[in-house]
Amino acid sequence: MSALPQPAMAPDEAADELVARHEADPDWLDAFAEAFERRRSGHDLERILRVWDLSQSEAGRLFGVTRQAVAKWLHEGVPIDRAEQVSNLAAATDLLVRYLKRDRIPAVVRRPAPGLGGQSLVELWAAGDTRRLLQRCRDLFAFGDAHT
């Protein structure tokens, strides 16, 4: 007779247990937090590719790396030198998902926009200008500013 599966531990409970086990070694906790965030960044990148309807090859071209590098990032996490770019893209993706129909997002990110000097959001990504990309998305959806 097999044992019944144990219910999953609540996140707060898991964190408490982990900290209690390693409270004497703050360096270990710091290393764990860094590894966790790196892994999480791979999940962020996966969501970006899915929402923007991009392949790993296309993402590689936009980042200026190989498809294999993108595959590694998805599995192992985004390297620290790309973390800000992925963070900006994730925030922009959150805005796009919140305010647009999901099936329209791939066309919107590829469409040249007058407010971007005729460039598209994808072109800004390819140029490495993810800060401007994120700011442009914020500007697009700053509805509170429409009446000022």
BAGU-690700 format. One record per atom (N, C-alpha, C): residue in one letter; y, x negated, z; atom name; residue number from 1. Coordinates in Angstrom, 2 decimals, m for minus. Example, Ala and Ser with C-alpha at 12.3 -4.5 7.8 and 13.67 -1.06 7.14 Angstrom:
% residues 2
<"A", <m5.69, m13.19, 7.80>, "N", 1>
<"A", <m4.50, m12.30, 7.80>, "CA", 1>
<"A", <m3.30, m13.20, 7.80>, "C", 1>
<"S", <m2.25, m12.85, 7.08>, "N", 2>
<"S", <m1.06, m13.67, 7.14>, "CA", 2>
<"S", <0.03, m12.90, 7.87>, "C", 2>
//
This chain:
% residues 148
<"M", <m1.18, m0.85, 0.00>, "N", 1>
<"M", <0.00, 0.00, 0.00>, "CA", 1>
<"M", <1.24, m0.89, 0.00>, "C", 1>
<"S", <2.15, m0.62, m0.91>, "N", 2>
<"S", <3.34, m1.47, m1.01>, "CA", 2>
<"S", <4.44, m0.97, m0.07>, "C", 2>
<"A", <5.25, m1.88, 0.34>, "N", 3>
<"A", <6.35, m1.55, 1.24>, "CA", 3>
<"A", <7.45, m0.84, 0.46>, "C", 3>
<"L", <8.14, 0.05, 1.14>, "N", 4>
<"L", <9.27, 0.73, 0.51>, "CA", 4>
<"L", <10.40, m0.27, 0.32>, "C", 4>
<"P", <11.14, m0.15, m0.79>, "N", 5>
<"P", <12.27, m1.06, m0.99>, "CA", 5>
<"P", <13.32, m0.87, 0.09>, "C", 5>
<"Q", <13.91, m1.96, 0.49>, "N", 6>
<"Q", <14.96, m1.92, 1.50>, "CA", 6>
<"Q", <16.27, m1.50, 0.83>, "C", 6>
<"P", <17.06, m0.69, 1.51>, "N", 7>
<"P", <18.36, m0.34, 0.92>, "CA", 7>
<"P", <19.23, m1.59, 0.80>, "C", 7>
<"A", <20.08, m1.59, m0.21>, "N", 8>
<"A", <20.97, m2.74, m0.41>, "CA", 8>
<"A", <21.93, m2.86, 0.76>, "C", 8>
<"M", <22.23, m4.09, 1.09>, "N", 9>
<"M", <23.16, m4.36, 2.19>, "CA", 9>
<"M", <24.58, m4.05, 1.70>, "C", 9>
<"A", <25.36, m3.42, 2.53>, "N", 10>
<"A", <26.75, m3.13, 2.19>, "CA", 10>
<"A", <27.51, m4.44, 1.99>, "C", 10>
<"P", <28.47, m4.47, 1.06>, "N", 11>
<"P", <29.21, m5.71, 0.81>, "CA", 11>
<"P", <29.85, m6.31, 2.05>, "C", 11>
<"D", <30.49, m5.49, 2.89>, "N", 12>
<"D", <31.12, m6.02, 4.10>, "CA", 12>
<"D", <30.09, m6.63, 5.04>, "C", 12>
<"E", <28.94, m5.97, 5.13>, "N", 13>
<"E", <27.87, m6.46, 5.99>, "CA", 13>
<"E", <27.34, m7.79, 5.46>, "C", 13>
<"A", <27.16, m7.89, 4.15>, "N", 14>
<"A", <26.69, m9.14, 3.54>, "CA", 14>
<"A", <27.69, m10.26, 3.78>, "C", 14>
<"A", <28.97, m9.95, 3.64>, "N", 15>
<"A", <30.00, m10.97, 3.86>, "CA", 15>
<"A", <29.99, m11.43, 5.32>, "C", 15>
<"D", <29.88, m10.47, 6.24>, "N", 16>
<"D", <29.84, m10.83, 7.66>, "CA", 16>
<"D", <28.66, m11.75, 7.96>, "C", 16>
<"E", <27.51, m11.42, 7.39>, "N", 17>
<"E", <26.31, m12.22, 7.64>, "CA", 17>
<"E", <26.47, m13.63, 7.05>, "C", 17>
<"L", <26.99, m13.70, 5.85>, "N", 18>
<"L", <27.17, m14.99, 5.19>, "CA", 18>
<"L", <28.15, m15.87, 5.97>, "C", 18>
<"V", <29.25, m15.30, 6.40>, "N", 19>
<"V", <30.24, m16.06, 7.16>, "CA", 19>
<"V", <29.65, m16.50, 8.50>, "C", 19>
<"A", <28.91, m15.61, 9.15>, "N", 20>
<"A", <28.29, m15.97, 10.44>, "CA", 20>
<"A", <27.31, m17.13, 10.28>, "C", 20>
<"R", <26.56, m17.13, 9.20>, "N", 21>
<"R", <25.58, m18.21, 8.98>, "CA", 21>
<"R", <26.25, m19.55, 8.72>, "C", 21>
<"H", <27.42, m19.52, 8.11>, "N", 22>
<"H", <28.05, m20.77, 7.65>, "CA", 22>
<"H", <29.42, m21.02, 8.27>, "C", 22>
<"E", <29.74, m20.34, 9.37>, "N", 23>
<"E", <31.08, m20.50, 9.94>, "CA", 23>
<"E", <31.36, m21.91, 10.41>, "C", 23>
<"A", <30.34, m22.69, 10.69>, "N", 24>
<"A", <30.53, m24.06, 11.12>, "CA", 24>
<"A", <30.80, m25.00, 9.94>, "C", 24>
<"D", <30.66, m24.47, 8.73>, "N", 25>
<"D", <30.83, m25.31, 7.54>, "CA", 25>
<"D", <31.80, m24.63, 6.56>, "C", 25>
<"P", <33.11, m24.73, 6.86>, "N", 26>
<"P", <34.09, m24.07, 5.99>, "CA", 26>
<"P", <34.08, m24.61, 4.56>, "C", 26>
<"D", <33.67, m25.88, 4.38>, "N", 27>
<"D", <33.59, m26.42, 3.02>, "CA", 27>
<"D", <32.54, m25.68, 2.20>, "C", 27>
<"W", <31.42, m25.32, 2.85>, "N", 28>
<"W", <30.38, m24.56, 2.16>, "CA", 28>
<"W", <30.92, m23.19, 1.76>, "C", 28>
<"L", <31.64, m22.54, 2.67>, "N", 29>
<"L", <32.21, m21.23, 2.36>, "CA", 29>
<"L", <33.21, m21.31, 1.21>, "C", 29>
<"D", <34.02, m22.37, 1.18>, "N", 30>
<"D", <34.96, m22.56, 0.08>, "CA", 30>
<"D", <34.23, m22.76, m1.24>, "C", 30>
<"A", <33.17, m23.57, m1.21>, "N", 31>
<"A", <32.38, m23.82, m2.42>, "CA", 31>
<"A", <31.70, m22.53, m2.89>, "C", 31>
<"F", <31.21, m21.73, m1.93>, "N", 32>
<"F", <30.60, m20.46, m2.28>, "CA", 32>
<"F", <31.62, m19.53, m2.94>, "C", 32>
<"A", <32.80, m19.43, m2.35>, "N", 33>
<"A", <33.84, m18.56, m2.89>, "CA", 33>
<"A", <34.22, m18.98, m4.31>, "C", 33>
<"E", <34.31, m20.28, m4.54>, "N", 34>
<"E", <34.65, m20.79, m5.87>, "CA", 34>
<"E", <33.55, m20.45, m6.87>, "C", 34>
<"A", <32.29, m20.65, m6.47>, "N", 35>
<"A", <31.16, m20.34, m7.36>, "CA", 35>
<"A", <31.10, m18.84, m7.66>, "C", 35>
<"F", <31.36, m18.02, m6.64>, "N", 36>
<"F", <31.35, m16.58, m6.82>, "CA", 36>
<"F", <32.43, m16.15, m7.81>, "C", 36>
<"E", <33.63, m16.66, m7.64>, "N", 37>
<"E", <34.73, m16.30, m8.54>, "CA", 37>
<"E", <34.45, m16.76, m9.97>, "C", 37>
<"R", <33.83, m17.92, m10.11>, "N", 38>
<"R", <33.50, m18.43, m11.44>, "CA", 38>
<"R", <32.51, m17.47, m12.11>, "C", 38>
<"R", <31.47, m17.05, m11.38>, "N", 39>
<"R", <30.49, m16.11, m11.92>, "CA", 39>
<"R", <31.16, m14.77, m12.27>, "C", 39>
<"R", <32.04, m14.34, m11.40>, "N", 40>
<"R", <32.73, m13.08, m11.63>, "CA", 40>
<"R", <33.59, m13.14, m12.88>, "C", 40>
<"S", <34.17, m14.30, m13.16>, "N", 41>
<"S", <34.99, m14.45, m14.35>, "CA", 41>
<"S", <34.16, m14.24, m15.62>, "C", 41>
<"G", <32.89, m14.61, m15.57>, "N", 42>
<"G", <32.00, m14.35, m16.71>, "CA", 42>
<"G", <31.83, m12.86, m16.95>, "C", 42>
<"H", <31.77, m12.10, m15.87>, "N", 43>
<"H", <31.68, m10.64, m16.00>, "CA", 43>
<"H", <32.98, m10.07, m16.56>, "C", 43>
<"D", <34.11, m10.62, m16.14>, "N", 44>
<"D", <35.40, m10.19, m16.69>, "CA", 44>
<"D", <35.45, m10.45, m18.19>, "C", 44>
<"L", <35.00, m11.63, m18.60>, "N", 45>
<"L", <35.01, m11.98, m20.02>, "CA", 45>
<"L", <34.08, m11.05, m20.80>, "C", 45>
<"E", <32.94, m10.74, m20.24>, "N", 46>
<"E", <32.01, m9.82, m20.91>, "CA", 46>
<"E", <32.67, m8.46, m21.14>, "C", 46>
<"R", <33.38, m7.97, m20.16>, "N", 47>
<"R", <34.07, m6.68, m20.29>, "CA", 47>
<"R", <35.17, m6.75, m21.36>, "C", 47>
<"I", <35.91, m7.83, m21.37>, "N", 48>
<"I", <36.97, m8.01, m22.38>, "CA", 48>
<"I", <36.37, m7.94, m23.78>, "C", 48>
<"L", <35.30, m8.68, m23.99>, "N", 49>
<"L", <34.67, m8.70, m25.32>, "CA", 49>
<"L", <34.17, m7.31, m25.71>, "C", 49>
<"R", <33.59, m6.61, m24.76>, "N", 50>
<"R", <33.07, m5.27, m25.04>, "CA", 50>
<"R", <34.22, m4.30, m25.39>, "C", 50>
<"V", <35.28, m4.29, m24.59>, "N", 51>
<"V", <36.39, m3.36, m24.81>, "CA", 51>
<"V", <37.14, m3.69, m26.09>, "C", 51>
<"W", <37.37, m4.96, m26.36>, "N", 52>
<"W", <38.10, m5.37, m27.55>, "CA", 52>
<"W", <37.20, m5.38, m28.78>, "C", 52>
<"D", <35.90, m5.16, m28.59>, "N", 53>
<"D", <34.89, m5.16, m29.65>, "CA", 53>
<"D", <34.87, m6.50, m30.39>, "C", 53>
<"L", <34.69, m7.56, m29.61>, "N", 54>
<"L", <34.63, m8.91, m30.16>, "CA", 54>
<"L", <33.25, m9.51, m29.92>, "C", 54>
<"S", <32.79, m10.27, m30.88>, "N", 55>
<"S", <31.53, m11.00, m30.73>, "CA", 55>
<"S", <31.82, m12.32, m29.99>, "C", 55>
<"Q", <30.76, m12.97, m29.57>, "N", 56>
<"Q", <30.93, m14.28, m28.94>, "CA", 56>
<"Q", <31.51, m15.27, m29.93>, "C", 56>
<"S", <31.15, m15.16, m31.20>, "N", 57>
<"S", <31.70, m16.05, m32.23>, "CA", 57>
<"S", <33.20, m15.84, m32.39>, "C", 57>
<"E", <33.62, m14.55, m32.42>, "N", 58>
<"E", <35.05, m14.27, m32.53>, "CA", 58>
<"E", <35.81, m14.77, m31.31>, "C", 58>
<"A", <35.23, m14.56, m30.14>, "N", 59>
<"A", <35.88, m15.04, m28.91>, "CA", 59>
<"A", <35.98, m16.56, m28.93>, "C", 59>
<"G", <34.94, m17.22, m29.39>, "N", 60>
<"G", <34.98, m18.68, m29.51>, "CA", 60>
<"G", <36.13, m19.14, m30.39>, "C", 60>
<"R", <36.30, m18.45, m31.53>, "N", 61>
<"R", <37.40, m18.79, m32.43>, "CA", 61>
<"R", <38.74, m18.58, m31.74>, "C", 61>
<"L", <38.89, m17.48, m30.99>, "N", 62>
<"L", <40.14, m17.20, m30.31>, "CA", 62>
<"L", <40.45, m18.21, m29.21>, "C", 62>
<"F", <39.41, m18.67, m28.53>, "N", 63>
<"F", <39.60, m19.68, m27.48>, "CA", 63>
<"F", <39.61, m21.10, m28.03>, "C", 63>
<"G", <39.21, m21.27, m29.29>, "N", 64>
<"G", <39.14, m22.61, m29.88>, "CA", 64>
<"G", <37.91, m23.38, m29.41>, "C", 64>
<"V", <36.81, m22.65, m29.14>, "N", 65>
<"V", <35.55, m23.27, m28.71>, "CA", 65>
<"V", <34.41, m22.68, m29.54>, "C", 65>
<"T", <33.21, m23.16, m29.29>, "N", 66>
<"T", <32.05, m22.66, m30.03>, "CA", 66>
<"T", <31.53, m21.36, m29.42>, "C", 66>
<"R", <30.73, m20.65, m30.18>, "N", 67>
<"R", <30.05, m19.45, m29.69>, "CA", 67>
<"R", <29.17, m19.80, m28.51>, "C", 67>
<"Q", <28.55, m20.99, m28.57>, "N", 68>
<"Q", <27.67, m21.43, m27.49>, "CA", 68>
<"Q", <28.46, m21.63, m26.20>, "C", 68>
<"A", <29.68, m22.11, m26.31>, "N", 69>
<"A", <30.52, m22.29, m25.11>, "CA", 69>
<"A", <30.81, m20.93, m24.49>, "C", 69>
<"V", <31.13, m19.94, m25.31>, "N", 70>
<"V", <31.40, m18.60, m24.80>, "CA", 70>
<"V", <30.16, m18.03, m24.13>, "C", 70>
<"A", <28.99, m18.22, m24.74>, "N", 71>
<"A", <27.74, m17.75, m24.14>, "CA", 71>
<"A", <27.53, m18.40, m22.77>, "C", 71>
<"K", <27.84, m19.68, m22.67>, "N", 72>
<"K", <27.71, m20.38, m21.38>, "CA", 72>
<"K", <28.69, m19.80, m20.36>, "C", 72>
<"W", <29.91, m19.52, m20.77>, "N", 73>
<"W", <30.91, m18.95, m19.88>, "CA", 73>
<"W", <30.45, m17.58, m19.36>, "C", 73>
<"L", <29.84, m16.79, m20.25>, "N", 74>
<"L", <29.37, m15.47, m19.85>, "CA", 74>
<"L", <28.27, m15.58, m18.79>, "C", 74>
<"H", <27.46, m16.61, m18.91>, "N", 75>
<"H", <26.34, m16.77, m17.98>, "CA", 75>
<"H", <26.73, m17.53, m16.71>, "C", 75>
<"E", <27.50, m18.59, m16.85>, "N", 76>
<"E", <27.80, m19.48, m15.73>, "CA", 76>
<"E", <29.21, m19.32, m15.17>, "C", 76>
<"G", <30.06, m18.61, m15.88>, "N", 77>
<"G", <31.43, m18.44, m15.46>, "CA", 77>
<"G", <32.39, m19.24, m16.33>, "C", 77>
<"V", <33.61, m18.81, m16.33>, "N", 78>
<"V", <34.67, m19.42, m17.14>, "CA", 78>
<"V", <35.14, m20.70, m16.47>, "C", 78>
<"P", <35.31, m21.78, m17.24>, "N", 79>
<"P", <35.81, m23.02, m16.64>, "CA", 79>
<"P", <37.22, m22.83, m16.06>, "C", 79>
<"I", <37.53, m23.60, m15.06>, "N", 80>
<"I", <38.80, m23.46, m14.34>, "CA", 80>
<"I", <40.00, m23.57, m15.28>, "C", 80>
<"D", <39.90, m24.39, m16.32>, "N", 81>
<"D", <41.04, m24.55, m17.22>, "CA", 81>
<"D", <41.25, m23.34, m18.14>, "C", 81>
<"R", <40.32, m22.39, m18.12>, "N", 82>
<"R", <40.46, m21.15, m18.89>, "CA", 82>
<"R", <40.62, m19.93, m17.99>, "C", 82>
<"A", <40.60, m20.13, m16.69>, "N", 83>
<"A", <40.63, m19.02, m15.74>, "CA", 83>
<"A", <41.89, m18.17, m15.88>, "C", 83>
<"E", <43.05, m18.80, m16.04>, "N", 84>
<"E", <44.29, m18.03, m16.16>, "CA", 84>
<"E", <44.28, m17.18, m17.42>, "C", 84>
<"Q", <43.81, m17.75, m18.52>, "N", 85>
<"Q", <43.74, m16.99, m19.77>, "CA", 85>
<"Q", <42.86, m15.75, m19.60>, "C", 85>
<"V", <41.68, m15.93, m19.02>, "N", 86>
<"V", <40.76, m14.81, m18.85>, "CA", 86>
<"V", <41.34, m13.79, m17.86>, "C", 86>
<"S", <42.00, m14.27, m16.83>, "N", 87>
<"S", <42.64, m13.36, m15.87>, "CA", 87>
<"S", <43.72, m12.52, m16.56>, "C", 87>
<"N", <44.54, m13.14, m17.39>, "N", 88>
<"N", <45.56, m12.41, m18.14>, "CA", 88>
<"N", <44.93, m11.39, m19.08>, "C", 88>
<"L", <43.88, m11.81, m19.77>, "N", 89>
<"L", <43.19, m10.91, m20.69>, "CA", 89>
<"L", <42.54, m9.75, m19.95>, "C", 89>
<"A", <41.98, m10.01, m18.78>, "N", 90>
<"A", <41.36, m8.95, m17.98>, "CA", 90>
<"A", <42.41, m7.95, m17.52>, "C", 90>
<"A", <43.57, m8.42, m17.09>, "N", 91>
<"A", <44.64, m7.52, m16.66>, "CA", 91>
<"A", <45.15, m6.70, m17.84>, "C", 91>
<"A", <45.30, m7.32, m19.00>, "N", 92>
<"A", <45.73, m6.59, m20.19>, "CA", 92>
<"A", <44.68, m5.55, m20.58>, "C", 92>
<"T", <43.41, m5.91, m20.47>, "N", 93>
<"T", <42.32, m4.98, m20.78>, "CA", 93>
<"T", <42.35, m3.79, m19.83>, "C", 93>
<"D", <42.61, m4.04, m18.55>, "N", 94>
<"D", <42.72, m2.93, m17.59>, "CA", 94>
<"D", <43.80, m1.94, m18.02>, "C", 94>
<"L", <44.94, m2.45, m18.47>, "N", 95>
<"L", <46.03, m1.57, m18.93>, "CA", 95>
<"L", <45.62, m0.80, m20.18>, "C", 95>
<"L", <45.01, m1.48, m21.12>, "N", 96>
<"L", <44.58, m0.82, m22.36>, "CA", 96>
<"L", <43.59, 0.31, m22.06>, "C", 96>
<"V", <42.64, 0.03, m21.18>, "N", 97>
<"V", <41.63, 1.03, m20.82>, "CA", 97>
<"V", <42.27, 2.21, m20.10>, "C", 97>
<"R", <43.24, 1.92, m19.27>, "N", 98>
<"R", <43.87, 2.99, m18.50>, "CA", 98>
<"R", <44.68, 3.94, m19.37>, "C", 98>
<"Y", <45.36, 3.41, m20.39>, "N", 99>
<"Y", <46.31, 4.21, m21.14>, "CA", 99>
<"Y", <45.89, 4.60, m22.55>, "C", 99>
<"L", <44.83, 4.03, m23.07>, "N", 100>
<"L", <44.40, 4.33, m24.43>, "CA", 100>
<"L", <42.97, 4.86, m24.44>, "C", 100>
<"K", <42.65, 5.59, m25.48>, "N", 101>
<"K", <41.26, 5.99, m25.67>, "CA", 101>
<"K", <40.49, 4.72, m26.04>, "C", 101>
<"R", <39.35, 4.57, m25.40>, "N", 102>
<"R", <38.58, 3.34, m25.55>, "CA", 102>
<"R", <38.26, 3.01, m27.01>, "C", 102>
<"D", <37.95, 4.02, m27.79>, "N", 103>
<"D", <37.56, 3.76, m29.18>, "CA", 103>
<"D", <38.75, 3.30, m30.04>, "C", 103>
<"R", <39.96, 3.45, m29.54>, "N", 104>
<"R", <41.15, 3.01, m30.29>, "CA", 104>
<"R", <41.57, 1.57, m29.96>, "C", 104>
<"I", <41.09, 1.05, m28.85>, "N", 105>
<"I", <41.53, m0.27, m28.39>, "CA", 105>
<"I", <41.27, m1.37, m29.42>, "C", 105>
<"P", <40.07, m1.47, m30.03>, "N", 106>
<"P", <39.87, m2.55, m31.01>, "CA", 106>
<"P", <40.90, m2.56, m32.14>, "C", 106>
<"A", <41.29, m1.38, m32.62>, "N", 107>
<"A", <42.31, m1.32, m33.68>, "CA", 107>
<"A", <43.68, m1.69, m33.15>, "C", 107>
<"V", <44.00, m1.24, m31.95>, "N", 108>
<"V", <45.32, m1.52, m31.37>, "CA", 108>
<"V", <45.52, m3.01, m31.16>, "C", 108>
<"V", <44.51, m3.71, m30.66>, "N", 109>
<"V", <44.67, m5.14, m30.37>, "CA", 109>
<"V", <44.74, m5.98, m31.64>, "C", 109>
<"R", <44.29, m5.41, m32.76>, "N", 110>
<"R", <44.32, m6.15, m34.03>, "CA", 110>
<"R", <45.53, m5.80, m34.90>, "C", 110>
<"R", <46.26, m4.76, m34.54>, "N", 111>
<"R", <47.38, m4.29, m35.33>, "CA", 111>
<"R", <48.62, m5.14, m35.07>, "C", 111>
<"P", <49.25, m5.66, m36.13>, "N", 112>
<"P", <50.52, m6.37, m35.94>, "CA", 112>
<"P", <51.57, m5.44, m35.35>, "C", 112>
<"A", <52.34, m5.95, m34.42>, "N", 113>
<"A", <53.35, m5.13, m33.74>, "CA", 113>
<"A", <54.73, m5.74, m33.94>, "C", 113>
<"P", <55.70, m4.90, m34.28>, "N", 114>
<"P", <57.08, m5.40, m34.46>, "CA", 114>
<"P", <57.59, m6.11, m33.20>, "C", 114>
<"G", <57.23, m5.60, m32.02>, "N", 115>
<"G", <57.68, m6.20, m30.77>, "CA", 115>
<"G", <57.06, m7.56, m30.49>, "C", 115>
<"L", <56.09, m7.92, m31.30>, "N", 116>
<"L", <55.44, m9.24, m31.17>, "CA", 116>
<"L", <55.76, m10.12, m32.37>, "C", 116>
<"G", <56.85, m9.82, m33.04>, "N", 117>
<"G", <57.22, m10.61, m34.21>, "CA", 117>
<"G", <56.22, m10.46, m35.34>, "C", 117>
<"G", <55.61, m9.27, m35.42>, "N", 118>
<"G", <54.63, m9.02, m36.48>, "CA", 118>
<"G", <53.24, m9.53, m36.16>, "C", 118>
<"Q", <53.05, m10.09, m34.98>, "N", 119>
<"Q", <51.72, m10.55, m34.58>, "CA", 119>
<"Q", <50.96, m9.45, m33.86>, "C", 119>
<"S", <49.66, m9.62, m33.77>, "N", 120>
<"S", <48.82, m8.70, m33.00>, "CA", 120>
<"S", <48.50, m9.34, m31.65>, "C", 120>
<"L", <47.94, m8.54, m30.76>, "N", 121>
<"L", <47.51, m9.08, m29.47>, "CA", 121>
<"L", <46.42, m10.14, m29.67>, "C", 121>
<"V", <45.55, m9.91, m30.64>, "N", 122>
<"V", <44.49, m10.89, m30.93>, "CA", 122>
<"V", <45.11, m12.20, m31.40>, "C", 122>
<"E", <46.16, m12.13, m32.19>, "N", 123>
<"E", <46.82, m13.35, m32.66>, "CA", 123>
<"E", <47.49, m14.09, m31.51>, "C", 123>
<"L", <48.06, m13.36, m30.56>, "N", 124>
<"L", <48.63, m14.02, m29.38>, "CA", 124>
<"L", <47.54, m14.73, m28.59>, "C", 124>
<"W", <46.38, m14.10, m28.46>, "N", 125>
<"W", <45.25, m14.73, m27.78>, "CA", 125>
<"W", <44.87, m16.01, m28.51>, "C", 125>
<"A", <44.76, m15.93, m29.83>, "N", 126>
<"A", <44.36, m17.12, m30.62>, "CA", 126>
<"A", <45.37, m18.25, m30.45>, "C", 126>
<"A", <46.64, m17.89, m30.27>, "N", 127>
<"A", <47.68, m18.90, m30.08>, "CA", 127>
<"A", <47.69, m19.42, m28.65>, "C", 127>
<"G", <46.85, m18.85, m27.79>, "N", 128>
<"G", <46.79, m19.29, m26.39>, "CA", 128>
<"G", <47.88, m18.68, m25.53>, "C", 128>
<"D", <48.59, m17.69, m26.08>, "N", 129>
<"D", <49.74, m17.11, m25.38>, "CA", 129>
<"D", <49.34, m15.85, m24.62>, "C", 129>
<"T", <48.40, m15.97, m23.70>, "N", 130>
<"T", <47.90, m14.79, m22.99>, "CA", 130>
<"T", <48.91, m14.27, m21.97>, "C", 130>
<"R", <49.83, m15.10, m21.53>, "N", 131>
<"R", <50.89, m14.60, m20.63>, "CA", 131>
<"R", <51.77, m13.60, m21.37>, "C", 131>
<"R", <52.17, m13.96, m22.57>, "N", 132>
<"R", <52.99, m13.06, m23.39>, "CA", 132>
<"R", <52.19, m11.81, m23.76>, "C", 132>
<"L", <50.92, m11.98, m24.05>, "N", 133>
<"L", <50.04, m10.86, m24.37>, "CA", 133>
<"L", <50.03, m9.86, m23.21>, "C", 133>
<"L", <49.83, m10.36, m21.99>, "N", 134>
<"L", <49.81, m9.49, m20.82>, "CA", 134>
<"L", <51.17, m8.84, m20.61>, "C", 134>
<"Q", <52.24, m9.59, m20.76>, "N", 135>
<"Q", <53.58, m9.02, m20.58>, "CA", 135>
<"Q", <53.84, m7.94, m21.61>, "C", 135>
<"R", <53.40, m8.15, m22.83>, "N", 136>
<"R", <53.59, m7.15, m23.88>, "CA", 136>
<"R", <52.84, m5.87, m23.53>, "C", 136>
<"C", <51.62, m5.99, m23.01>, "N", 137>
<"C", <50.87, m4.80, m22.59>, "CA", 137>
<"C", <51.59, m4.10, m21.45>, "C", 137>
<"R", <52.12, m4.85, m20.52>, "N", 138>
<"R", <52.89, m4.24, m19.42>, "CA", 138>
<"R", <54.11, m3.49, m19.97>, "C", 138>
<"D", <54.80, m4.10, m20.92>, "N", 139>
<"D", <55.97, m3.47, m21.52>, "CA", 139>
<"D", <55.59, m2.19, m22.26>, "C", 139>
<"L", <54.47, m2.22, m22.95>, "N", 140>
<"L", <54.02, m1.05, m23.70>, "CA", 140>
<"L", <53.81, 0.15, m22.81>, "C", 140>
<"F", <53.34, m0.09, m21.60>, "N", 141>
<"F", <52.96, 1.00, m20.71>, "CA", 141>
<"F", <53.90, 1.14, m19.52>, "C", 141>
<"A", <55.11, 0.62, m19.62>, "N", 142>
<"A", <56.11, 0.74, m18.54>, "CA", 142>
<"A", <56.86, 2.06, m18.73>, "C", 142>
<"F", <56.15, 3.15, m18.49>, "N", 143>
<"F", <56.72, 4.47, m18.72>, "CA", 143>
<"F", <57.88, 4.79, m17.79>, "C", 143>
<"G", <57.90, 4.19, m16.63>, "N", 144>
<"G", <58.99, 4.41, m15.69>, "CA", 144>
<"G", <60.31, 3.90, m16.21>, "C", 144>
<"D", <60.27, 2.92, m17.11>, "N", 145>
<"D", <61.48, 2.35, m17.67>, "CA", 145>
<"D", <62.01, 3.15, m18.85>, "C", 145>
<"A", <61.28, 4.16, m19.30>, "N", 146>
<"A", <61.66, 4.91, m20.51>, "CA", 146>
<"A", <62.95, 5.69, m20.33>, "C", 146>
<"H", <63.29, 6.05, m19.09>, "N", 147>
<"H", <64.48, 6.87, m18.87>, "CA", 147>
<"H", <65.65, 6.07, m18.30>, "C", 147>
<"T", <65.53, 4.76, m18.23>, "N", 148>
<"T", <66.62, 3.97, m17.66>, "CA", 148>
<"T", <67.52, 3.42, m18.74>, "C", 148>
//
